[in-house]
């Protein structure tokens, strides 16, 4: 017979899913309702349940609320100033023609760290559209590469709200989460870029024809004309554009490196020295993001007056409100599960099974993503349910567990994902099958690559992993590769069919 605390959790999860899918109840209220049900059915009194909810909500936001607020304020300035367009222009300039998709993917990778992915895609899409017209490249290739860079970074790199919330719930150092996220994102994005190039061959009708496209001199001419038009536009320099993003990342990583030097390499007393105190201060996420926001205000928008600047910053804050509330609700649910003992009971059950603990947040995030579509909600829900369970098990590497939750939330973006509709509507794609091929497949590829990397890293550097852990994501990756090969046609056949 299942313990009463586990029964409470099961009922709470079913209620959460039902409210999100079948009613007009907002996910915030649904998560709070699930927390109440899990506590009350799980054996907690009303007072204890509400106390656990308050403790979890406040504890989660106490660690990351200010950081999320500062991050979105900085993102609002980046949107206003044209910094994202400047970054894209410079990468295109460096990489040259026929590498536009890689330049846009790198731009998305950088810009999405402080800017919400939906907003960033709408802002940067005109660049992809302009490049398509001037270079003859497929709008599908350029947009999917750009959106791929945006969505992967959005799912796994702080200070994006979702990964910040997951790090807080798992009790993971933000610098560690940031470093691992930066590394895992790159191969996942590259997988999307490779798929985007295949889209160009499979859907040649989306390539914008240019005069004499077969002649390299003409392609060079239109590419040079595009670059000249961007060079004359009043955009901030690359250094100014990238500095507000790079500075907080470097400060946080330097603080983490200093701690590593002191603990592992014998630099005793470093944290107590004047230099160590300065590093610890400026490397704290709140201070680092404060510095970057000030840099953005004074270097990217010096032409704005105080009132306009304040309004732009407050617009950014307003977009983060619901993210903060949902993240706090996730922390509340996790707190109730810990207090009710559900985490301990499930941990004991899992310890007797062959499933690896790190697969728990990955599978939960994947399932929630399929059910309700939001990547942020998926990873927060997975973290809230799995963190109390894993905390009761010995030797679990919480960094890899947290990354498993973020990567699981990337799975198969489709109709219940807002970005699915934005990507396809921007390009005017209305046929359902094409929509799935254009966006559901590449997000699944990123999920497969990122998920398998987390599992492999856990096998090497973590504990309680299994060689079978990467099998599920790798099987999906093999399925995506098989799909690509089965859909590919020889060039002559494609031309004949059109």
N, C-alpha and C positions, 0 to 999 in steps of 0.2 A: 504494500500500500504506500502511495506517495505521501510524504510529509505534508502537513497543511500549508507550510510556507511555499512549497513548490506548486501545490494546487492553486494557491493565490496568485503566483506568478503566471501560471498558464492561463488562468481566467483573465488576468490583467492584460496579457499580450493579445488574447483574442478580442477583448473589448477595444483595445487600442486599434487593432487592425480594422475592426468593424466600424468604429467611429470615423476613422480616416477615409475609408473606402466608400461607405454606404450612407453617410450623413453629411451635413453641412458644418459639423463641429470642427473647429480649427484644431490643427495638430497640437498646439500648446495646451488647450483644454483637454484634448484626448490623452496627452501624456500625464497631465496632472490627475485626471480621472483614473488612469491605469495605476499611478502611484498610490492613490487612495485605496483602490481595490486590492492591490498587492499587500498593502499594510494591514488593512482591516480583516481580510480573509486569512492572511498569513499569521494572525495571532497577536498583532499589535493593538493596543487600545487606541481610541480616537486621538487622545492627547499625544501619545507616542508617535502615531502616524503623522500627525501634523508637524510635530517637532522634527521628525526625520526629513519631511519634505522641506521645511524651512532651512534646516541645516544643510541639506544637499544643494538646494537652490542657491543659498547665499554663499556656501563654500566654493561652488563651481564658479560663479560670477565674480567672487572676490578675487580669484586668481587671474582671470582673463578678461573681465568686463572692460576695464580701462584700456587694455591692449587692443581689443576689438574696436572700441570706439575710436582710438587714435589711428588705427589702421584704415578705417573707412574714411576718416577725415582726410588723411593723406591721399587716399584714392580719389576723393572728390576733386582735389587740386590737380592731380594727374589728368583726370578727365577734362577739366576746364582748360588746362594749359596746352594741350596737344602733345604732351610728353610721349604718349604711346605712339602717335604717328611719327614723331621724331625718331624714336627707337627703331621702328620698322624701316623708315627711310635709310638710316645708317647701316642696318644689317643688310638690306637689299643692295646698297652701294658697295659694301665689302664683299658680299658673296657673288654678286654679278647676276647676269641674265641666266635663265634656266635653273636658278637656285632660289627663286622667289618663295616657293612653298617652305623651304627650310628657314628662310629669313622670317617669314610670318609665324612659323611655329616657335622659333626662339623668342620672337616678340611676345607671343601669347604666354610663353613660359615665364617671362619676366614681369609683364604687365599684370597678370592675373594674381600675383602675390598680394598686392594691396587693393586691387580693383575687383568688384564683383563680376563674375564671369559673364552674366547676361549683358550688363552694361558695357563691359569691355568689348564684347563681340560687336555690339551695335555701333560703338564708337569706331572700331578698327575695320569694320566691314568695307567701308568706302575705299580703303587702301587696296583690299583684295579685288574689288570691282574695277578700280582704275587700272591695276596691274593686268587684269585679265584683258581689258580692252586694248592696252598698249603693247602687250607682249604676245597675245594670242594664246595664252595659257588658259586652261580650263578653270572656270569659276568654282567648280566643285573641288578641284585639287587645292586651290589657294584658300578657300573658305574652310574646308575640312582641316587642313594643316593648321590654320590660325585657331580655329575652335578647339582643335586637339591640344595645342599648347596651352590654351586658356583653361580647359576643363581639367586636365591632369594636374596642373599646378594648383588649381583651385581646390582639388580634392586632397592634396597631400602635403602642401607646404604652408606652414604658418608664416605670417599672421593672418592667413585666411581663416575666417571664424570656425569652420568645421574642424580642421586639424587642431586649432587651439583648444576647442572644447574637448576633443578626444584626449589630447595631452593632459588636460586638467583632470578629467575623470579617471584616467589611468595613473595619474600622479607621475607623469613623465616630464623630464626637463625639456623646456621649449627649444633650447639650443640643439639637443639631441634629435628631437622631432624634426627640426628645421634641416639639420644636416642630412639625415637619412632621407627626408622627403625630396631634397634637391637631387640626391643621387638616383633614387628610384624613378623619379619623374622623367629623366632623360631618355632611358631606353623605351619607356612606355610611349613617350611623344614620338620617338623615332619610328616606332611601329605604326603609329597613325600616319606619319608622313609617307612611309612606304606604301601604305594602303591608299593614301590620297593620290599618289602617282599612278596607281593602278586604276583609280576612278577616271583619270584623264584618258586612259587608253580604252576603257570599257564604255564610257559615255562621251564619245568625240563630239557629239552635238552641242555640248556645253562649252566647247572651246570657241572663243571669239575670233572670227577670221580677221586676219590683217592682210594688207596687200603684199603679194609675193612672199608668203610665209616660208617658202622653201629656201629662200636666200638668206644666208646669215647676215649679210650687210644690212638688209631691211630690218631684221629682228634687232640688230644692234642699234639701228637708228631710232626705232620706236622706244626701245628701252632707254636710250640716252635722252629722248625727249621727255619721258616720264621723270627721270632723275633730275633733269633740268627744272621741270615744273616744281618739284618738291624743294629743290635747292633755293628757289626764289621765294618760297612761302615762309612766312614769319613763324618758324617753329623754334622752341628752345633747343639748345645744343644737346648733343648726346650726353655729355658729362652732367649737365644740369638735369636732364631727364632721368638718368639712371641713378643719380646720387641718392635721392630720397629712398629708393628701393634697396640699393646696395649697402648704404651706411648702417641701418639697423641690423641687417643680416651679419655684417662683419663684426659689429660691436657685440652682438649676442654670441657669435662663434668665438671671438677672442676671449670673452669671459669664460666660456666653456673650456677653451684650450688652457687658460691660466689655471683653472681648477684641476685639469688633467695633469698639468706640469707639477702642481703641488702634491697631488695624491699619488701619482704613479712614478714620477721621475725625480723625486727627492728635492724639489724646490720648497723646502720647509719654510714656513713663515711668509710666503709670498702674499697671501691674502691679508696679512696683518701689516704689510708695508704700505707706504704711501702710494706706490704704483699699483699695488694690488687693490687698495681701496678705491682708487680711481677707476680701474678696470671693472671691478664689481659694480660700481655705481652706474657708469655709462653703459655697461653691458646688460643691466637689468632691462627686461622687455619694455616696461613702462617708460623708462628714461630713453632707451634707444628709439622707441616709436615717437616719443615727444620730440627728440632731436630731429628725426626724419620729417615729421610734420612741419616743424619750423623751417627746415631746409626747403621743403616744397613750397611753403608760403612765400618765403623771401627770395628764392631763386627762380621759381617757375612763373609766378604771377606778380611781379613787382609793379605791374601796371594797374592792378586792382586796388580800389580804395578799401578802407577798413570795413565799411558796411557790406560791400560786395563780398569781400573775403570771408567775413563772418557768416554771411548767408550761405555761401558755398560749403563752408565747413559744417554748418548745421544741417544742410541738406544731406551731407554724407552721414551724419549721426542718425538722422531719421531713418535711413535705410537699414541701419544695424539693429533697430529696436526689436524686431521679431526674432532675429537670429539670437540675440542675447536671451530673450525669454525662452525660446525653444531649448537653447543650450542649458539654461538654468533648470528647466523642467526635466531634461535628461539627467542632470545631476541629482535632482530630487528623487527620480525613480530609482537611480542607483543607490542612493542613501537608504531608501525604504527596503530594498532588497538585502542590503547588508544588515540592517537592524532586525529584519524579520527572520534572518537565518537562512533565507532561500539560497544565497550564494554558497554557504557552507555545504548545504545539502546537495546542491547540484554538483559542486566540486568533488564531493565524495563519490557521486555516481559516475562522473566523467573519469575519475582516476581509475575506475574499474573497467573502463571501456578502452578500445584501441585507438579512438580518435585523439589526435594531438590537441592540446589546449589552445594553441594559437589558431586552430581552424575555427574555433567558436566565434570570435568576433568577425572573422572573414565571412563565414557562412551566414550569420545573422544579418550583417550589413548587406550582403548580396540579396537575401530574401526580402528584406525591407525595401531595398531599392526597386526590386521588381514589383512589389505591392503598391508603393506610393510614389516613387519617382524621384523625390528630392535626395540628392547626394548628402547634403548636410544633415537632414533628419535621419537618413539611413545610418550614417556613421555615429551620430550622437546616440541613437537608439541602441545600436550594437555595443557601443562602449558602456552605456548605462546598464545593460543587461549582463554583459560578460565581465566587466571589471570586478564586480563583487565576487564573481565565481573564481576568476583567476587569482584574485588576492588571497584566496584560501588555499592555493596550491603552491607547493615549494618549487623554487627555482625558475619561475616563469619570467622571461624577459619581457617586461611591460612595454618597452619601446617597440619591439617587433609586433606585439599584440595590438598596440595602438595603430601601427602602420597597416596591419592586416585589416583593421576596421575601416581605415580611410580608403584603402585600395578596393575593398569589397564593395564600397558604395559607388564605384565607377561602372558597375556592370550594366551593359545593354540599355543605354538611354533610348527610350521609345515614347509612346504617346502620353504617358503621365509625367514626362520630364519637360519642363518649360524650355530648356535649351534645345531639345529635339525640334520643337516647333519653330523656334527662332532661326536655327540654322537652315531649315528647309524653306521657311517662308522668305527669308532674305534672298535666297537664290531662285525663288519661284517654283520650287519642286512641289507638286501636288499629288502625284501618283504615290500611293501608299507603299508599294513594293520598293520604289526608288528611294523613298524616305528612309525605309529600314536599311537598305543597302548603304545609303550615304552616311547615316549617323549611328544606327544601332550596332552595326558590325565594327566600326573603328573603336567605339567605346568598349566593346567586348574585347577587342584586341589589347587595348591599354589595360583593362582589368586582368587579362590573362598574363601579360608580361609583368605587370607590377605585382600581382598576387604571387606568381611563381618566384619572383625575385625575393620577396619578403620571406617566403617559406624556405628558400635555399639559404638565405642569410641566417635565418634562425637555426637551420641545421648546422651551419658552420660556427656561428658565434653565440647562439642561444642555447637553449636546453629543452628537453622533453619534446623534441621534434621527431618527425618520422620521414623516411625517404619517400613515403607515399603522399606527403603533404602537397608537393607541387604538381601531383598527377592531375588533379581536377582542373586547375587553371590551364595546364599544358594541353589537356585534352580539348578544352574549348579553343585554345590557340590553334591546335591542329585542325579542328573543325572549321575555323575561319580561313585557314590556309587552303583547305580542301575546297571551300566555297569559292575562293578567289580563282583557283585553278579550274574548277568546273564551269565557272562563268566566263573565263577568258576565251577569246576567239582570235584566230589569225587575222591580221590586218585586212587581208582581202575579203574575208567573210564579213567583217564589220562594215567595210565599205559597201559590199553588196547588199547588206541588210538595210542600209540607209539610203 
